[in-house]
Amino acid sequence: MNAPAPAEGPGWQRLDLWLWCARLRKSRAECTRLVAAGTTRLNRQPTDKAHARLRVGDVLTLALGDRVRVLRVRALAPRRGPPAEARLLYDDIPEPGPGDAPAP
């Protein structure tokens, strides 16, 4: 009998678990559905795999309703803590304004 895949390993964490710990959705099932809907990119590559391996430094692009959020992963989540702790897991990358030049 095969053992279930681990939720994390050395240096990585499942995408759906990290999204839940980062408090981007209320339940882990909602995080899984968000990824499965195909509205998520990991390092500019589309993914619909909730089990995708997320690492520190990765960039997530999430389509959340009529809004797009771009997040850089600062840390993996040891647990689902309070909102203030969850905000330390990522940096919000702001959308460029009309006069902003693209980064080199």
Backbone as a chain_set.jsonl record, in Angstrom:
{"seq": "MNAPAPAEGPGWQRLDLWLWCARLRKSRAECTRLVAAGTTRLNRQPTDKAHARLRVGDVLTLALGDRVRVLRVRALAPRRGPPAEARLLYDDIPEPGPGDAPAP", "coords": {"N": [[0.837, -1.182, 0.0], [0.551, 2.211, -0.836], [2.043, 5.001, 0.743], [0.563, 8.112, 1.836], [1.272, 11.18, 0.105], [3.637, 13.473, 1.454], [2.811, 16.545, 3.184], [4.678, 18.428, 3.254], [8.189, 18.963, 2.802], [11.784, 18.928, 3.054], [12.482, 22.202, 2.712], [10.219, 22.826, 1.124], [6.634, 23.243, 0.611], [3.232, 22.156, 0.349], [1.181, 23.8, -2.032], [-1.627, 24.356, -1.594], [-1.822, 24.027, 1.183], [-0.078, 26.008, 2.125], [-1.386, 28.341, 1.166], [-3.692, 28.248, 2.73], [-2.604, 28.475, 5.329], [-1.55, 31.009, 5.056], [-3.788, 32.439, 5.155], [-5.398, 33.131, 2.943], [-7.72, 32.088, 2.11], [-10.676, 30.77, 3.747], [-10.866, 28.018, 4.31], [-9.034, 24.949, 3.884], [-10.008, 23.376, 1.86], [-11.243, 25.283, 0.222], [-8.954, 26.587, -0.676], [-7.797, 24.545, -2.162], [-9.741, 24.273, -4.177], [-9.512, 26.809, -5.358], [-6.953, 26.686, -6.547], [-7.34, 24.472, -8.234], [-9.159, 25.507, -10.016], [-7.668, 26.741, -11.904], [-6.746, 29.346, -11.811], [-4.366, 30.188, -10.852], [-0.924, 31.019, -10.788], [2.377, 29.856, -10.615], [5.432, 31.071, -10.215], [5.155, 32.329, -12.741], [4.143, 30.254, -14.263], [1.26, 28.543, -15.232], [-0.738, 26.697, -12.938], [-2.685, 23.968, -11.814], [-2.544, 22.291, -9.794], [-2.986, 21.369, -6.591], [-1.128, 20.208, -4.998], [1.287, 21.249, -5.752], [4.712, 22.098, -5.36], [5.798, 24.507, -3.183], [8.188, 27.016, -2.618], [10.424, 29.077, -0.65], [10.802, 32.328, -1.877], [9.469, 31.901, -4.233], [7.054, 33.135, -6.63], [3.707, 33.906, -6.543], [0.788, 34.218, -8.482], [-2.431, 35.182, -8.21], [-5.76, 34.977, -9.199], [-8.332, 36.529, -7.844], [-11.504, 36.754, -7.746], [-12.44, 39.788, -9.095], [-9.965, 40.802, -8.891], [-6.401, 40.768, -9.02], [-3.779, 39.279, -7.341], [-0.37, 39.462, -6.546], [2.101, 37.652, -5.052], [5.081, 37.295, -3.166], [6.753, 34.631, -1.791], [7.826, 34.621, 1.453], [8.314, 32.983, 3.603], [7.904, 29.574, 4.671], [5.036, 27.976, 6.079], [4.773, 27.097, 9.402], [2.499, 26.569, 10.817], [-1.06, 27.329, 10.979], [-1.504, 30.356, 11.875], [-2.434, 33.381, 13.693], [-3.873, 36.249, 11.898], [-1.92, 38.36, 11.787], [0.492, 36.975, 11.979], [0.294, 35.394, 9.719], [0.539, 37.267, 7.653], [3.243, 37.678, 7.587], [4.28, 35.716, 6.035], [4.441, 36.337, 3.368], [5.164, 38.773, 0.752], [3.314, 41.353, -0.586], [3.195, 42.124, -3.913], [2.89, 45.054, -5.499], [0.624, 46.066, -8.126], [1.821, 47.458, -11.164], [1.642, 50.953, -11.688], [0.092, 53.361, -13.993], [2.183, 55.066, -14.836], [4.482, 53.746, -14.182], [7.557, 52.206, -14.904], [8.412, 49.061, -16.398], [10.095, 46.484, -14.505], [13.573, 45.743, -14.888]], "CA": [[0.0, 0.0, 0.0], [1.338, 3.435, -0.929], [1.843, 6.004, 1.786], [0.155, 9.394, 1.252], [2.351, 12.147, -0.135], [3.768, 14.399, 2.575], [2.352, 17.918, 2.948], [5.861, 19.261, 3.133], [9.469, 18.278, 2.851], [12.834, 19.896, 3.33], [12.527, 23.353, 1.817], [9.014, 23.056, 0.321], [5.332, 23.019, 1.238], [2.143, 22.085, -0.624], [0.596, 25.097, -2.357], [-2.91, 24.56, -0.919], [-1.579, 24.162, 2.622], [0.504, 27.336, 2.362], [-2.445, 29.345, 0.964], [-4.569, 28.2, 3.909], [-1.85, 29.035, 6.452], [-1.383, 32.441, 4.792], [-5.131, 32.985, 5.359], [-5.947, 33.703, 1.718], [-9.076, 31.524, 2.072], [-11.077, 30.325, 5.082], [-10.648, 26.591, 4.526], [-8.063, 24.342, 2.971], [-10.773, 22.925, 0.689], [-11.388, 26.457, -0.648], [-7.641, 26.801, -1.295], [-7.654, 23.501, -3.176], [-10.62, 24.636, -5.295], [-8.931, 27.983, -6.008], [-5.867, 26.232, -7.407], [-7.9, 23.568, -9.25], [-9.894, 26.316, -10.995], [-6.737, 27.193, -12.937], [-6.558, 30.801, -11.726], [-3.144, 30.39, -10.083], [0.36, 30.826, -11.468], [3.511, 29.699, -9.728], [6.606, 31.52, -10.982], [4.635, 32.638, -14.077], [3.638, 29.055, -14.933], [-0.069, 28.17, -14.737], [-0.83, 25.422, -12.237], [-3.974, 23.601, -11.235], [-2.179, 21.218, -8.874], [-2.946, 21.813, -5.194], [0.055, 19.633, -4.372], [2.504, 21.86, -6.3], [5.688, 22.401, -4.308], [6.05, 25.936, -3.012], [9.451, 27.264, -1.926], [10.713, 30.468, -0.319], [11.262, 33.072, -3.045], [8.531, 31.713, -5.342], [6.089, 34.205, -6.845], [2.363, 33.417, -6.845], [-0.168, 35.149, -9.06], [-3.747, 34.627, -7.899], [-6.935, 35.724, -9.64], [-9.316, 36.44, -6.767], [-12.646, 37.541, -8.192], [-12.067, 40.779, -10.104], [-8.681, 41.335, -8.455], [-5.242, 39.891, -9.168], [-2.752, 39.526, -6.323], [0.93, 38.864, -6.802], [2.74, 37.484, -3.75], [6.386, 36.632, -3.109], [6.8, 33.808, -0.589], [8.935, 34.964, 2.348], [8.566, 31.877, 4.535], [6.948, 28.476, 4.691], [4.188, 28.101, 7.26], [4.836, 25.978, 10.338], [1.136, 26.348, 11.302], [-1.992, 28.4, 10.611], [-1.554, 31.23, 13.032], [-3.299, 34.552, 13.578], [-3.645, 37.03, 10.676], [-0.657, 39.116, 11.818], [1.551, 36.003, 11.705], [0.116, 34.952, 8.328], [1.039, 38.31, 6.751], [4.705, 37.597, 7.538], [4.648, 34.644, 5.124], [4.549, 36.8, 1.985], [5.183, 40.194, 0.406], [2.404, 41.718, -1.673], [3.872, 42.882, -4.965], [1.841, 45.913, -6.062], [0.498, 46.162, -9.571], [2.435, 48.702, -11.633], [0.731, 52.033, -12.047], [0.18, 53.763, -15.396], [3.451, 55.729, -15.152], [5.601, 52.944, -13.732], [8.3, 51.46, -15.932], [8.605, 47.653, -16.003], [11.383, 46.16, -13.901], [14.497, 45.137, -15.859]], "C": [[0.883, 1.247, 0.0], [1.013, 4.378, 0.215], [1.394, 7.305, 1.139], [1.35, 10.323, 1.097], [2.436, 13.115, 1.038], [3.297, 15.801, 2.194], [3.527, 18.869, 2.816], [7.107, 18.4, 3.228], [10.532, 19.305, 3.165], [12.827, 21.015, 2.285], [11.3, 23.594, 0.958], [7.76, 22.752, 1.133], [4.277, 22.962, 0.138], [1.525, 23.465, -0.803], [-0.706, 25.331, -1.6], [-2.741, 24.747, 0.585], [-1.019, 25.547, 2.933], [-0.547, 28.434, 2.2], [-3.372, 29.41, 2.167], [-3.868, 28.826, 5.112], [-1.653, 30.542, 6.3], [-2.725, 33.178, 4.876], [-5.694, 33.692, 4.129], [-7.342, 33.165, 1.443], [-9.377, 30.959, 3.447], [-10.819, 28.854, 5.351], [-9.627, 26.065, 3.523], [-8.763, 23.838, 1.718], [-10.984, 24.08, -0.287], [-10.073, 26.756, -1.364], [-7.409, 25.788, -2.408], [-8.502, 23.825, -4.4], [-10.078, 25.84, -6.065], [-7.837, 27.563, -6.988], [-6.413, 25.372, -8.547], [-8.653, 24.326, -10.334], [-8.982, 26.855, -12.094], [-6.48, 28.684, -12.925], [-5.275, 31.164, -10.987], [-1.925, 30.156, -10.968], [1.436, 30.75, -10.395], [4.757, 29.988, -10.551], [6.264, 31.664, -12.466], [4.098, 31.442, -14.846], [2.264, 28.7, -14.375], [-0.005, 26.818, -14.025], [-2.248, 25.205, -11.751], [-3.774, 22.452, -10.251], [-2.056, 21.765, -7.458], [-1.699, 21.305, -4.492], [1.365, 20.194, -4.94], [3.422, 22.261, -5.146], [6.036, 23.885, -4.316], [7.322, 26.106, -2.185], [9.593, 28.76, -1.615], [11.3, 31.136, -1.561], [10.356, 32.908, -4.252], [7.569, 32.895, -5.418], [4.772, 33.567, -7.275], [1.543, 34.531, -7.447], [-1.531, 34.501, -8.913], [-4.832, 35.536, -8.445], [-8.017, 35.486, -8.591], [-10.5, 37.336, -7.121], [-12.22, 38.482, -9.296], [-10.702, 41.406, -9.803], [-7.582, 40.302, -8.678], [-4.235, 40.278, -8.088], [-1.488, 38.793, -6.725], [1.67, 38.859, -5.463], [4.09, 36.814, -3.91], [6.445, 35.909, -1.764], [8.047, 34.157, 0.217], [9.316, 33.811, 3.255], [7.529, 30.787, 4.317], [6.219, 28.531, 6.029], [4.328, 26.883, 8.174], [3.446, 25.604, 10.875], [0.244, 27.459, 10.773], [-2.197, 29.262, 11.848], [-2.516, 32.386, 12.831], [-2.953, 35.362, 12.324], [-2.32, 37.8, 10.661], [0.525, 38.205, 11.505], [1.497, 35.556, 10.245], [0.677, 35.978, 7.35], [2.567, 38.32, 6.65], [5.193, 36.526, 6.564], [4.899, 35.127, 3.698], [4.676, 38.311, 1.91], [4.184, 40.373, -0.717], [3.192, 42.538, -2.678], [2.801, 43.734, -5.636], [1.819, 45.878, -7.584], [1.126, 47.468, -10.028], [1.368, 49.718, -12.008], [0.928, 52.44, -13.487], [1.52, 54.393, -15.774], [4.67, 54.933, -14.758], [6.246, 52.201, -14.909], [8.438, 50.017, -15.482], [9.993, 47.426, -15.43], [12.269, 45.478, -14.929], [14.639, 43.646, -15.637]], "O": [[1.852, 1.325, 0.754], [-0.145, 4.531, 0.603], [1.791, 7.592, 0.01], [2.312, 10.257, 1.862], [1.406, 13.534, 1.565], [3.373, 16.197, 1.03], [3.379, 19.987, 2.323], [7.064, 17.255, 3.678], [10.211, 20.442, 3.51], [13.132, 20.784, 1.115], [11.326, 24.497, 0.121], [7.808, 22.106, 2.179], [4.404, 23.636, -0.885], [1.364, 24.209, 0.164], [-0.883, 26.399, -1.014], [-3.453, 25.547, 1.192], [-1.44, 26.186, 3.897], [-0.597, 29.361, 3.008], [-3.791, 30.492, 2.579], [-4.47, 29.62, 5.835], [-1.594, 31.267, 7.292], [-2.784, 34.394, 4.691], [-6.375, 34.712, 4.242], [-8.072, 33.727, 0.626], [-8.464, 30.695, 4.23], [-10.577, 28.47, 6.495], [-9.396, 26.655, 2.468], [-8.186, 23.866, 0.631], [-10.913, 23.88, -1.499], [-10.08, 27.137, -2.534], [-6.887, 26.13, -3.469], [-8.043, 23.672, -5.532], [-10.176, 25.884, -7.291], [-7.802, 28.033, -8.125], [-5.996, 25.526, -9.695], [-8.773, 23.837, -11.457], [-9.464, 27.368, -13.104], [-6.037, 29.238, -13.931], [-5.105, 32.302, -10.548], [-1.89, 29.232, -11.78], [1.406, 31.479, -9.404], [5.093, 29.241, -11.47], [6.993, 31.181, -13.333], [3.638, 31.599, -15.977], [2.114, 28.567, -13.161], [0.701, 25.909, -14.463], [-2.927, 26.143, -11.33], [-4.717, 21.733, -9.919], [-1.139, 22.529, -7.156], [-1.255, 21.894, -3.506], [2.438, 19.671, -4.641], [2.962, 22.707, -4.094], [6.502, 24.432, -5.315], [7.511, 25.425, -1.177], [8.952, 29.597, -2.249], [12.183, 30.581, -2.215], [10.452, 33.685, -5.202], [7.302, 33.566, -4.421], [4.72, 32.797, -8.234], [1.593, 35.668, -6.976], [-1.765, 33.406, -9.423], [-4.824, 36.739, -8.182], [-8.547, 34.383, -8.467], [-10.493, 38.532, -6.829], [-11.699, 38.044, -10.321], [-10.336, 42.421, -10.396], [-7.814, 39.101, -8.54], [-3.885, 41.449, -7.938], [-1.531, 37.652, -7.184], [1.847, 39.897, -4.827], [4.236, 35.877, -4.694], [6.211, 36.517, -0.72], [9.173, 34.012, -0.26], [10.477, 33.663, 3.636], [6.424, 31.044, 3.84], [6.74, 29.077, 7.001], [4.032, 25.762, 7.762], [3.23, 24.48, 11.329], [0.733, 28.423, 10.184], [-2.972, 28.923, 12.743], [-3.323, 32.373, 11.901], [-1.878, 35.191, 11.75], [-1.668, 37.88, 9.62], [1.466, 38.627, 10.832], [2.535, 35.362, 9.612], [1.236, 35.601, 6.319], [3.12, 38.91, 5.723], [6.391, 36.436, 6.295], [5.503, 34.409, 2.901], [4.35, 39.032, 2.853], [4.204, 39.626, -1.695], [3.794, 43.549, -2.316], [1.898, 43.196, -6.277], [2.845, 45.688, -8.238], [0.982, 48.488, -9.354], [0.329, 49.375, -12.573], [1.83, 51.931, -14.152], [1.953, 54.266, -16.919], [5.794, 55.388, -14.972], [5.565, 51.652, -15.776], [8.57, 49.766, -14.284], [10.953, 48.092, -15.82], [11.776, 44.714, -15.759], [15.378, 42.981, -16.363]]}, "num_chains": 1, "name": "protein.A"}
